[in-house]
C-alpha cells in the first residue's frame, strides 16, 4: 500500500480525474460518469433515505 497516498486518490472521482488527464476519456464522458456517481451515491441517494 502507498504510505504517501493522498486521501481520495483511489476514489471514483479521483480515478475519473486521472483518466481525463491521461486522455483516456473526454470531458463529456467524465460528466456523464460523474452524473451517474452523483445519482447513485450523491445528493439524490441521500435525499431518498428517510
TAGIJO-V392918 format. One record per backbone hydrogen bond with DSSP energy under -1.0 kcal/mol. CO is the residue of the C=O (numbers start at 1). NH is the residue of the N-H. If there is no record, write none. Layout:
co;nh
CO;NH
CO;NH
This chain:
co;nh
6;9
8;11
11;15
12;16
13;17
14;18
15;19
16;20
17;21
18;22
19;24
26;30
27;31
28;32
29;33
30;34
31;35
32;36
33;37
34;38
35;39
36;40
37;41
38;42
42;46
43;47
44;48
46;49
